[in-house]
Amino acid sequence: MTEWTYLLLCLVFLGVAVAVASAAAGVRSRQGRPAADGTGRLMPAAALAGFVLVLLTAVFDNLMIAVGLFSYAEESISGLRLGLAPIEDFAYPVAAVILLPALWTLLGPRRTQREAA
């Protein structure tokens, strides 16, 4: 049986996020709405949010590891680090930036025919 590593777990999270985002893109195209909400603001906003989340993850993960709040089993991580933080820690904010707008699209309010005209 395959041993679960942080990298494998991250790949599962990222795969789910990409699958949901693909479904959301399909919904948007069937509704005749462009992927970037027609205003061109969705992608830049998501990129900015992703940058901020990755930056905050780098700062606070490094601080928490440095003061000993938690640690990682070396055999369960890839060994690539940004400071003290394993690179795997950065998959979660990236998955959030992919997943949350997709969920907003899938679960948000629907446009009526009158609004679409």
C-alpha beads as a LAMMPS data file, in Angstrom:
LAMMPS data file: protein, C-alpha beads

117 atoms
116 bonds

1 atom types
1 bond types

-500.0 500.0 xlo xhi
-500.0 500.0 ylo yhi
-500.0 500.0 zlo zhi

Masses

1 110.0

Atoms # bond

1 1 1 0.000 0.000 0.000
2 1 1 1.243 3.486 -0.834
3 1 1 2.323 5.595 2.114
4 1 1 0.455 8.891 2.248
5 1 1 2.868 11.766 2.038
6 1 1 2.083 15.459 2.258
7 1 1 2.860 15.802 -1.443
8 1 1 0.371 13.082 -2.392
9 1 1 -2.265 14.656 -0.163
10 1 1 -1.621 18.045 -1.810
11 1 1 -2.005 16.515 -5.258
12 1 1 -5.408 15.140 -4.227
13 1 1 -6.528 18.585 -2.975
14 1 1 -5.265 20.304 -6.120
15 1 1 -6.877 17.666 -8.337
16 1 1 -10.261 18.152 -6.670
17 1 1 -9.920 21.943 -6.981
18 1 1 -9.072 21.713 -10.684
19 1 1 -11.952 19.273 -11.308
20 1 1 -14.455 21.596 -9.607
21 1 1 -13.034 24.595 -11.496
22 1 1 -13.433 22.690 -14.771
23 1 1 -17.054 21.922 -13.907
24 1 1 -17.645 25.602 -13.076
25 1 1 -16.104 26.672 -16.379
26 1 1 -18.456 24.276 -18.164
27 1 1 -21.448 25.729 -16.326
28 1 1 -20.400 29.270 -17.217
29 1 1 -19.981 28.401 -20.893
30 1 1 -23.399 26.656 -21.024
31 1 1 -24.918 29.791 -19.516
32 1 1 -23.225 31.864 -22.201
33 1 1 -21.111 33.695 -19.634
34 1 1 -17.380 34.177 -20.238
35 1 1 -15.027 32.490 -17.788
36 1 1 -13.835 35.814 -16.359
37 1 1 -17.359 37.149 -15.607
38 1 1 -17.393 39.451 -18.614
39 1 1 -15.576 42.241 -16.800
40 1 1 -12.110 40.722 -16.879
41 1 1 -11.756 41.200 -13.113
42 1 1 -12.058 37.621 -11.891
43 1 1 -8.650 36.338 -12.966
44 1 1 -6.619 39.347 -11.757
45 1 1 -8.511 39.321 -8.451
46 1 1 -7.880 35.585 -8.013
47 1 1 -4.199 36.026 -8.890
48 1 1 -3.833 38.846 -6.365
49 1 1 -5.618 36.806 -3.698
50 1 1 -3.363 33.844 -4.493
51 1 1 -0.238 35.956 -4.198
52 1 1 -1.352 37.357 -0.833
53 1 1 -2.308 33.913 0.494
54 1 1 1.001 32.365 -0.562
55 1 1 2.909 35.295 0.974
56 1 1 0.986 35.000 4.251
57 1 1 1.489 31.238 4.249
58 1 1 5.245 31.731 3.826
59 1 1 5.474 34.256 6.645
60 1 1 3.265 32.540 9.191
61 1 1 4.295 28.941 8.473
62 1 1 7.924 29.941 8.923
63 1 1 7.133 31.739 12.177
64 1 1 5.085 28.856 13.576
65 1 1 7.723 26.280 12.652
66 1 1 10.512 28.493 14.050
67 1 1 8.839 28.783 17.470
68 1 1 8.091 25.055 17.554
69 1 1 4.304 25.070 17.240
70 1 1 4.529 22.160 14.821
71 1 1 6.980 20.174 12.752
72 1 1 6.914 17.713 9.879
73 1 1 8.142 14.160 9.670
74 1 1 11.035 14.399 7.214
75 1 1 10.084 11.114 5.543
76 1 1 6.619 12.490 4.715
77 1 1 7.693 15.665 2.892
78 1 1 9.500 16.199 -0.398
79 1 1 12.403 18.007 1.242
80 1 1 11.899 21.188 -0.792
81 1 1 11.430 24.126 1.537
82 1 1 10.820 27.832 1.376
83 1 1 12.615 28.905 4.507
84 1 1 11.473 26.396 7.113
85 1 1 8.126 25.674 5.432
86 1 1 7.855 22.607 3.217
87 1 1 6.770 23.426 -0.321
88 1 1 3.705 21.223 0.177
89 1 1 2.224 23.824 2.544
90 1 1 1.739 26.177 -0.379
91 1 1 -0.628 23.827 -2.218
92 1 1 -3.484 24.630 0.149
93 1 1 -3.727 28.371 -0.566
94 1 1 -3.336 27.644 -4.287
95 1 1 -6.159 25.083 -4.086
96 1 1 -8.307 27.620 -2.229
97 1 1 -7.764 30.244 -4.938
98 1 1 -8.821 27.716 -7.581
99 1 1 -11.685 26.165 -5.618
100 1 1 -13.490 29.106 -4.022
101 1 1 -14.336 31.061 -7.199
102 1 1 -15.437 27.774 -8.784
103 1 1 -17.747 27.027 -5.865
104 1 1 -19.079 30.590 -6.053
105 1 1 -19.947 29.966 -9.693
106 1 1 -21.547 26.580 -9.025
107 1 1 -23.445 27.475 -5.852
108 1 1 -24.073 31.188 -6.337
109 1 1 -27.251 32.842 -7.538
110 1 1 -28.447 31.998 -11.035
111 1 1 -29.216 34.647 -13.616
112 1 1 -32.758 34.648 -14.927
113 1 1 -33.551 34.971 -18.628
114 1 1 -34.620 38.599 -18.035
115 1 1 -31.257 39.452 -16.383
116 1 1 -29.365 37.784 -19.226
117 1 1 -31.084 39.954 -21.864

Bonds

1 1 1 2
2 1 2 3
3 1 3 4
4 1 4 5
5 1 5 6
6 1 6 7
7 1 7 8
8 1 8 9
9 1 9 10
10 1 10 11
11 1 11 12
12 1 12 13
13 1 13 14
14 1 14 15
15 1 15 16
16 1 16 17
17 1 17 18
18 1 18 19
19 1 19 20
20 1 20 21
21 1 21 22
22 1 22 23
23 1 23 24
24 1 24 25
25 1 25 26
26 1 26 27
27 1 27 28
28 1 28 29
29 1 29 30
30 1 30 31
31 1 31 32
32 1 32 33
33 1 33 34
34 1 34 35
35 1 35 36
36 1 36 37
37 1 37 38
38 1 38 39
39 1 39 40
40 1 40 41
41 1 41 42
42 1 42 43
43 1 43 44
44 1 44 45
45 1 45 46
46 1 46 47
47 1 47 48
48 1 48 49
49 1 49 50
50 1 50 51
51 1 51 52
52 1 52 53
53 1 53 54
54 1 54 55
55 1 55 56
56 1 56 57
57 1 57 58
58 1 58 59
59 1 59 60
60 1 60 61
61 1 61 62
62 1 62 63
63 1 63 64
64 1 64 65
65 1 65 66
66 1 66 67
67 1 67 68
68 1 68 69
69 1 69 70
70 1 70 71
71 1 71 72
72 1 72 73
73 1 73 74
74 1 74 75
75 1 75 76
76 1 76 77
77 1 77 78
78 1 78 79
79 1 79 80
80 1 80 81
81 1 81 82
82 1 82 83
83 1 83 84
84 1 84 85
85 1 85 86
86 1 86 87
87 1 87 88
88 1 88 89
89 1 89 90
90 1 90 91
91 1 91 92
92 1 92 93
93 1 93 94
94 1 94 95
95 1 95 96
96 1 96 97
97 1 97 98
98 1 98 99
99 1 99 100
100 1 100 101
101 1 101 102
102 1 102 103
103 1 103 104
104 1 104 105
105 1 105 106
106 1 106 107
107 1 107 108
108 1 108 109
109 1 109 110
110 1 110 111
111 1 111 112
112 1 112 113
113 1 113 114
114 1 114 115
115 1 115 116
116 1 116 117
